[in-house]
Structure formats: structure tokens, C-alpha cells
Amino acid sequence: MVSVGLCPPLGGQVGVDCLVRPPQEGEPSYQLWKDETTAIHNALAKRSKIMTERLNALPGMSCAPALGALYLYPKIELLPRQIEAAKKIGKAPDMLYALELLDETGICAIPGSGFGQKEGEGHFRLTCLCDGVEEYVGKLEDFHRKFYAKYGPAGQ
């Protein structure tokens, strides 16, 4: 009985087999597979590029492109008032950023402090897979500007 729970059902096994042994050139389904996978890869690369460019245009943020990955890992400049506010609630500064991002936009980002980043740095991880990237990154841009206005130097 235990072994039954350890094996995926037949449909799952067929799906994995198709992933690891795709159609080969000359086989009837090859061209359809090639067209569909190319379209998916191109759409993901376009979304990643749009997000990376727009995040890099924000003050206090830098982001490397996602080369073959599903996630972006932007670096945010930590602000003194942000660090102070985070200490008051017992959170890391990038956790404060991620929590406020979630509360204000519904966008779920994972703080870099959960990934063993260097002390004193701030990052967050988010996916670049989502369709509708313009709306998604637009919400993030608006949030980031408000966050920096809120926690930036007084009078900024």
C-alpha cells in the first residue's frame, strides 16, 4: 500500500516521459512541439526583459536579467528609516518591503533575507512568468516609489 503512494498516477508518468523525451526532428508531432515551446520561451523572455528594464529604471533598485530562470532577484537600496521601522517590528528590512508590497498590491515577493543574502543588503525574489506583466510591474513601480517616499530622507 505504501508503494502506491510513492508513485505518481499514470497520467503523471506519461507527462514526465513527454518532458524528458520530447519529439525528435522528423517525427509527426515535432514541428508542433517546436513551435509551441519556442512561443512559450519567447513570451517568457519578453516578460523577463520588460520587468528587468522597468525595475532597473526605479530609484534604489537594480536587477539582473533572468537567464533561464523563472525568477528575478532585484536588489533594493535599504533606507535608514526603513531599517529603523523594520527593527521596531522585529523584521528584516527586506521583509518589511515584501510585507508592505503584499498588503498594498497583492504581489507576493520573497525577501532576500530568507536566502542567506549578505548582511546589510536587501533583495526580494519574484516570478517573471505572469501574463499581464505591464500591469503587474506597473503596480510594483507605483508601490516602490511610494515606499521610497515614505522611508526616504525627511523632506524627500
Secondary structure, DSSP 4 states (H G I P E B T S, - for coil): -HHHHHS--HHHHHHHHHHHSPPPTTSTTHHHHHHHHHHHHHHHHHHHHHHHHHHHTSTTEE----SS-SEE--EEPPPHHHHHHHHHTT--HHHHHHHHHHHHH----EEGGGGTPPTT-EEEEEES--S-HHHHHHHHHHHHHHHHHHHSSTT-
